[in-house]
């Protein structure tokens, strides 16, 4: 077995099997741009939900008053 054949096998596996969903999305984009970008919209939606959850948790923590907010709370600030 040669190294060239081994790497060509990996290339063939990646192009013919692993990239098949991406080829389908590329073909779908020609007819329906919104549908072809469904994964992008899903990630954007997850990002918005995570951002608003994070902001809600920060406001709860801020309202509890546990944090020392004085200017000299750290020794390196003076």
N, C-alpha and C positions, 0 to 999 in steps of 0.2 A: 504494500500500500504506500503510495507516495503522498507527500504532504500536500501537493497540489490537488490531488483528487479529494483529499479530506476537506480542504477549504472550499473546493467547488461544491462538495456535498452540502456544507453548511450554507453556502450561498443559495443553492437550489432550494433547500428547505425553507430558508427565510423568504425568498422571493415567491415561491409557489404556495406556501402554506401560511406563514406568519403574517405576510402583508396582504393576504386576501381580503380581509375586512376593509383595509384602507383603499384597495382597488375598487371595492364596491361603493365606498363613499365618494371616490373620485368620479365614478361613472354617474352616481346619483346627483352630483352637484350640477351636471349639465341640465337636468330637468327641474330640480327643486333645491335651491340654495339653502333655504331655511332648514329643510329636513337633513341635508347633508352636514350641517353644522350643529346638529342636535347635541353632540357631546360638548361642544364649546358652550352652548347655552346651559347645559346641565351644570358644568363647572362654574359658570358665572352665578347661577342660582345658588349653588352650594356655598360659594364665596360670600354672597350677600347674607344668607342665613347665618353663617358663621360670624360675620362682622357684626350683625345686629345682636346676636347672642353675646358676643364678647363685650359690646358696648353696654348691654343690660347688666352683665356681671360686674363691669367696672363701676357702673352707677350704684349698684347695691353695695359694693365694697367701699366706695367713696362716702355713701350715706351712713355707713356704720361708724365712721369716725375713728377707726383703729389706727390709721396711719399718722405718724408724726410729721406734720407739714411745716414745721418751723424751718427757717432758713438755715439754722445751724444743726440740723438733724444729723449731718455727717461731719466728721472731724475735719475733712479736707475743705469744707466750705467756710471755715472761720470760726 
